Amino acid sequence: MFAETIFAVASGSVRAAIAVIRISGPRSGPVLAALCGGALPEPRRATLRRLRDAEAVVLDHALVLWLPGPGSYTGEDSAELHLHGGRAVVDGVAGALVSAGLRPAEPGEFTRRAFLNGRMDLVEAEAVHDLVSAETEAQRRQALRQLEGALGALYQDWADRLRGILAYQEALIDFPDEDLPPEVEDQLLASLRAVRHAIAAHLDDAGRGEKLREGLFFAIAGAPNVGKSTLINALAEREVAIVSDIPGTTRDALETRVVLGGVPVTLVDTAGLRKTTDSIEAEGVRRALARARDADVVLAVVEAGSPPPSDLPDGALLIANKADLGRPGPDGALRISARTGLGMDALRARLADAARRMTETAGPPPLTRARHRSALLEAAERLAAAEQAPLPELRGEDLRLAMRALGRITGHVGVEDILDTVFSRFCIGK
């Protein structure tokens, strides 16, 4: 399908004992044979070979893999070179590949070819990126489940069901004189409604899959000098924020990434909330309030012995800091001392539990991307319109638009599938 043969260092640029160069395209075999001295190794069997450039200069002793298509990652003839990881070795082999007419791959080009050659759908291709980017065990599990096709299979099942519904609808349009029983249309509408309800249930997930993939935001908010900066340093277990007795030290939102309950969480230390005539501090307060509104969890910090804030956000976790001074906390507050560590284990456990509850899913795999959500919302809207369509032709068009929206998620958009279903289920030549 592709005329060019590409290559890339698949193991990254970090110095290591082994570097892997991946090759894909129609000239993979001839180039590999030339590097190895004229003979291709046995397919899919790692073989130790001496690699030489066009002038017969030895470049490396490497393990090579010959992966003929279509049973390769990209679906094309491919190869892998497992080299010693020195920069001079990698550069020498890369130079030999360029001299042989290959070009460096663009970002994501191997996976793009895999999709275009039918080796995976778009949902699985996105999962490859998620798996490479996974920071936590929970993210890894979600990406693997998506890569194994669970999410794509769910969307494809809905598309297949809609294809069958559309086939019935086309029959009602094309054969109005066949005196089809009224229950045919009743069954059609019931099936349509069932798919719409399934999509609606999938959408009603509080964004759990997206939150796990992208991570949560927890904002630490409160008045100046209640210990917010000390708290973020304690949770991050490193010096993130400057700690000072001077009120208003934190002027802007400071962020750090931690893992809580297997979920990546960005902790945000915000400016102290108070009225001020300092324009810079006032801007910090405005940003702090905005972050608190957008956060998944707000850690509302007060000083032990002080009353809770009157404008405590819904669902906020009330924390009474400086409990080591012996003062009681407000009712319902978690008493801690970020300075001495008192109550910090309990706080971490509460935060980890909150992170898990916001991202845990049961049953079908969750939505993981805004792109999927947008397409599913469009599909649900078209199905709702199809239920209310006054004419069968309009219903058929709404069904086609719903199928097209689903097809955009997986990359499977076409008319031939509908035609195949119509001709296989109905005696069109009658």
C-alpha positions in Angstrom: 0.0 0.0 0.0 2.9 2.4 0.8 5.7 2.9 -1.6 8.2 4.2 1.0 10.0 2.0 3.5 10.5 3.6 6.9 12.6 3.0 10.0 12.8 4.3 13.5 14.6 3.7 16.8 11.8 2.0 18.6 13.6 1.8 22.0 13.9 5.6 22.4 16.9 7.9 22.8 18.0 7.0 26.3 21.4 5.3 26.5 21.0 1.6 27.1 22.6 -1.8 26.5 20.2 -2.6 23.6 18.7 -0.3 20.9 16.0 -1.6 18.6 15.5 -0.2 15.1 12.2 -1.1 13.5 11.8 -1.2 9.6 8.6 -1.4 7.6 7.7 -1.2 4.0 8.2 -3.0 0.6 12.1 -2.7 0.7 12.4 -4.2 4.2 13.5 -7.6 2.9 16.1 -6.5 0.3 17.6 -3.9 2.7 17.8 -6.5 5.6 19.4 -9.0 3.2 22.0 -6.4 2.1 22.8 -5.6 5.7 23.2 -9.3 6.6 25.4 -10.2 3.7 22.8 -11.4 1.1 20.6 -13.9 2.9 17.4 -13.3 4.9 17.1 -15.0 8.2 14.3 -17.5 8.9 11.0 -15.6 9.4 10.1 -14.7 13.0 13.3 -16.2 14.4 15.9 -14.1 16.1 19.2 -14.6 14.4 22.7 -13.3 15.2 24.2 -11.5 12.2 27.1 -9.3 11.4 25.7 -6.0 9.9 27.6 -4.3 7.1 27.1 -1.1 5.2 27.3 -0.7 1.4 31.1 -0.5 1.6 31.2 -3.8 3.6 32.2 -2.0 6.8 31.1 -3.9 9.8 28.5 -1.8 11.8 27.6 -4.2 14.6 26.9 -7.8 15.7 23.2 -7.8 16.2 20.1 -9.9 16.6 17.9 -9.5 13.5 14.2 -10.4 12.9 12.6 -10.8 9.5 8.8 -10.3 9.8 7.2 -10.7 6.4 3.7 -9.3 5.9 0.8 -9.4 6.4 1.5 -11.0 9.8 3.5 -8.1 11.1 2.6 -5.1 13.3 2.0 -2.9 10.3 0.7 -5.6 8.0 3.8 -4.9 5.7 7.1 -6.6 5.3 9.0 -5.6 8.4 12.3 -6.1 10.2 13.8 -5.4 13.6 17.5 -4.9 14.4 18.5 -5.4 18.0 21.8 -3.5 18.2 24.2 -2.6 20.9 22.9 0.6 22.4 25.9 2.9 21.8 25.1 6.1 19.9 27.8 5.5 17.3 26.3 2.1 16.5 22.8 3.4 16.2 23.9 6.3 14.1 26.0 4.1 11.8 23.1 1.7 11.1 20.7 4.6 10.6 23.1 6.1 8.1 23.3 2.8 6.2 19.5 2.6 6.1 19.2 6.2 4.7 21.9 5.4 2.1 19.8 2.4 1.1 16.8 4.7 0.4 14.9 4.3 3.6 13.6 7.4 5.4 13.0 8.0 9.2 9.4 7.4 10.2 7.2 10.3 11.4 5.6 10.1 14.9 3.0 7.4 15.0 3.6 6.3 11.4 4.0 2.6 12.2 0.7 2.5 14.0 -0.9 4.6 11.3 0.1 2.0 8.7 -1.2 -0.8 11.0 -4.6 0.9 11.0 -4.7 1.6 7.3 -3.6 -2.0 6.6 -6.5 -3.3 8.7 -4.3 -4.6 11.5 -6.2 -2.6 14.1 -9.0 -0.1 14.4 -8.7 3.5 15.5 -9.7 2.7 19.1 -6.9 0.1 19.3 -4.5 2.5 17.7 -5.3 5.1 20.4 -4.8 2.4 23.0 -1.2 1.9 21.8 -0.5 5.5 22.7 -2.2 5.2 26.0 -0.2 2.0 26.8 3.1 3.7 26.0 2.1 6.7 28.1 0.7 4.8 31.1 2.0 6.0 34.4 0.1 3.6 36.7 -1.1 0.1 37.0 -4.7 1.2 36.5 -3.9 3.1 33.4 -2.0 0.1 32.0 -5.0 -2.2 32.6 -7.4 0.2 30.9 -5.1 0.7 27.9 -4.5 -3.1 27.5 -8.3 -3.8 27.7 -8.8 -1.2 24.9 -5.9 -2.6 22.9 -7.3 -6.1 23.1 -10.4 -4.8 21.3 -13.0 -4.7 24.1 -14.0 -1.1 23.5 -13.9 -1.4 19.7 -15.9 -4.6 19.9 -18.6 -2.8 21.9 -18.9 0.0 19.3 -18.8 -2.5 16.4 -21.6 -4.5 18.0 -23.8 -1.3 18.1 -22.9 -0.6 14.5 -23.8 -4.1 13.5 -27.1 -3.9 15.2 -27.8 -0.6 13.5 -26.9 -2.1 10.2 -29.5 -4.8 10.7 -32.1 -2.3 11.7 -31.3 -0.2 8.6 -31.6 -3.3 6.4 -35.1 -3.8 7.7 -35.8 -0.1 7.2 -34.6 -0.2 3.6 -36.9 -3.2 3.0 -39.9 -1.2 4.3 -38.9 1.6 2.0 -38.2 -0.5 -1.1 -41.1 -2.9 -0.8 -44.1 -0.9 0.4 -46.5 -3.2 -1.5 -45.3 -6.4 0.2 -47.9 -6.1 3.0 -45.3 -6.7 5.7 -46.9 -7.2 9.1 -47.0 -4.2 11.4 -44.9 -6.0 14.0 -41.9 -5.6 11.7 -41.8 -1.9 12.3 -42.6 -2.3 16.0 -39.6 -4.7 16.3 -37.5 -2.2 14.3 -38.3 0.6 16.7 -37.8 -1.6 19.7 -34.3 -2.6 18.5 -33.5 1.0 17.7 -34.5 2.1 21.1 -32.4 -0.6 22.7 -29.3 0.5 21.0 -30.0 4.2 21.9 -30.5 3.2 25.6 -27.2 1.2 25.5 -25.3 4.2 24.1 -26.9 6.5 26.7 -25.9 4.2 29.6 -22.3 4.1 28.2 -22.2 7.9 28.1 -23.6 8.2 31.7 -20.3 7.2 33.3 -19.1 10.5 35.0 -16.1 10.5 32.6 -14.4 7.7 34.6 -12.3 6.3 31.7 -11.2 9.8 30.6 -10.3 10.8 34.1 -8.2 7.7 34.5 -6.4 8.2 31.2 -5.8 11.9 31.8 -5.5 12.0 35.5 -7.5 13.8 38.3 -7.1 17.3 39.7 -7.1 17.8 43.4 -7.0 21.4 44.6 -5.7 22.5 48.0 -7.6 25.6 49.0 -7.9 27.7 52.2 -7.0 31.0 53.8 -3.3 32.1 54.0 -1.0 30.4 56.4 -3.2 27.4 57.1 -0.4 25.1 55.9 -1.4 24.4 52.3 2.2 24.6 50.9 3.4 22.3 53.7 0.6 19.9 52.9 1.4 19.6 49.2 5.1 19.1 50.0 4.1 16.3 52.4 1.8 14.6 49.9 4.4 14.9 47.1 7.2 13.9 49.5 9.4 16.6 48.0 9.8 20.4 48.1 7.2 21.7 45.6 6.1 25.0 47.3 8.0 27.6 49.4 6.8 27.4 53.0 6.8 30.7 54.9 5.1 32.3 57.8 4.5 35.4 55.7 0.8 35.4 54.4 0.3 35.4 50.7 3.6 33.7 49.8 1.9 31.5 47.1 0.7 33.9 44.4 0.0 31.4 41.6 -1.2 27.8 41.4 1.7 25.3 41.9 1.2 21.8 40.5 2.8 18.4 41.1 1.9 14.9 39.9 1.4 12.0 42.3 -0.2 8.6 42.2 -3.1 7.9 44.6 -4.9 4.6 44.6 -3.2 3.7 41.3 -4.6 6.8 39.6 -2.4 9.8 38.5 -3.4 12.9 40.3 -2.2 16.5 39.8 -2.2 18.3 43.2 -2.6 22.0 42.9 -1.5 24.4 45.7 -3.5 27.6 45.3 -3.1 31.1 46.6 -4.6 31.8 50.0 -8.2 32.9 49.8 -8.7 36.3 51.3 -9.6 39.9 50.3 -6.6 41.9 49.3 -5.7 45.1 47.6 -2.5 43.6 46.1 -3.4 43.2 42.4 -1.0 40.2 41.9 -2.3 38.4 45.0 -5.9 39.2 43.9 -5.2 37.5 40.6 -3.8 34.5 42.5 -7.0 34.3 44.6 -9.1 34.5 41.4 -7.1 31.6 39.9 -7.4 29.7 43.1 -11.2 29.9 43.0 -11.3 28.9 39.4 -9.1 25.8 40.1 -11.3 24.9 43.0 -14.4 25.0 40.8 -12.8 22.8 38.2 -11.1 20.3 40.5 -12.3 16.8 41.0 -11.7 17.0 44.7 -11.1 20.1 46.8 -9.0 19.8 50.0 -10.4 22.6 52.1 -7.7 23.3 54.7 -8.4 25.2 57.9 -6.3 25.7 60.9 -7.2 23.4 63.8 -9.4 25.4 66.2 -10.9 27.6 63.5 -14.4 27.2 62.2 -15.1 25.7 58.7 -15.3 28.2 55.8 -18.8 29.4 55.1 -18.5 28.8 51.4 -17.2 25.2 51.6 -17.7 23.6 48.1 -20.0 20.6 47.7 -18.1 17.4 48.2 -15.0 19.1 49.6 -12.8 17.2 52.0 -12.4 19.4 55.2 -8.9 19.2 56.7 -7.9 20.6 60.0 -4.2 21.2 59.8 -1.7 21.9 62.7 -3.5 19.4 64.9 -0.2 18.9 66.6 -0.8 22.1 68.5 -3.6 20.4 70.4 -6.5 22.4 69.2 -9.7 20.5 68.1 -10.9 20.6 64.5 -14.3 21.5 63.2 -16.9 18.7 63.2 -16.4 16.3 60.3 -12.8 17.6 59.6 -9.9 15.2 59.2 -7.3 16.3 61.8 -3.7 16.3 60.5 -0.3 17.9 60.9 1.4 18.2 57.6 4.5 19.3 59.5 4.8 16.3 61.8 3.0 13.7 59.8 0.1 13.3 62.2 -2.9 11.9 60.4 -1.2 11.9 57.0 -1.6 8.2 56.4 -5.4 8.5 57.0 -5.5 11.5 54.6 -3.6 9.6 51.9 -6.0 6.7 52.3 -9.0 9.0 51.9 -7.6 10.6 48.8 -6.7 7.2 47.3 -10.2 5.9 47.9 -11.7 9.0 46.3 -9.4 8.6 43.2 -10.4 4.9 42.9 -14.1 5.7 43.2 -13.9 8.3 40.5 -12.2 6.1 38.0 -13.3 2.5 38.8 -15.6 0.9 36.3 -17.6 -2.3 36.2 -19.0 -4.1 33.2 -18.3 -2.8 29.7 -15.0 -0.9 29.1 -15.4 2.8 29.7 -15.1 5.8 27.4 -11.5 7.0 27.3 -11.6 10.0 24.9 -13.6 13.1 24.2 -13.5 12.2 20.6 -15.5 9.0 21.4 -17.9 10.9 23.6 -18.6 13.5 20.9 -19.3 10.8 18.3 -21.5 8.8 20.6 -23.6 11.9 21.6 -24.1 12.5 17.9 -25.2 8.8 17.3 -27.6 9.0 20.2 -29.1 12.2 18.9 -29.6 10.7 15.4 -31.2 7.6 16.9 -33.6 9.8 19.0 -34.5 11.6 15.8 -35.0 8.3 14.0 -37.5 7.2 16.6 -39.6 10.4 15.9 -39.1 10.5 12.1 -42.4 11.1 10.3 -41.3 9.3 7.1 -39.4 6.0 6.7 -36.9 7.7 4.3 -36.0 10.2 7.1 -35.6 7.4 9.6 -33.3 5.6 7.2 -31.2 8.8 6.8 -31.0 9.2 10.6 -29.9 5.6 11.0 -27.2 6.1 8.4 -25.9 9.2 10.2 -25.9 7.3 13.5 -23.8 4.5 11.9 -21.5 7.0 10.4 -20.9 8.6 13.8 -20.1 5.2 15.3 -17.8 4.4 12.4 -15.8 7.5 13.0 -14.8 6.1 16.4 -13.3 2.9 15.0 -12.5 4.2 11.6 -14.9 1.8 9.9 -17.2 3.9 7.7 -18.6 2.5 4.6 -21.7 1.8 2.5 -20.8 -1.6 1.2 -21.5 -3.2 4.7 -25.1 -1.9 4.5 -25.6 -3.2 1.0 -24.2 -6.6 1.9 -26.7 -6.9 4.8 -29.6 -5.8 2.7 -28.8 -8.3 -0.1 -28.1 -11.2 2.3 -31.3 -10.8 4.4 -33.9 -9.9 1.7 -34.7 -11.5 -1.6 -34.1 -8.3 -3.6 -34.2 -10.1 -6.9 -37.7 -11.2 -6.4 
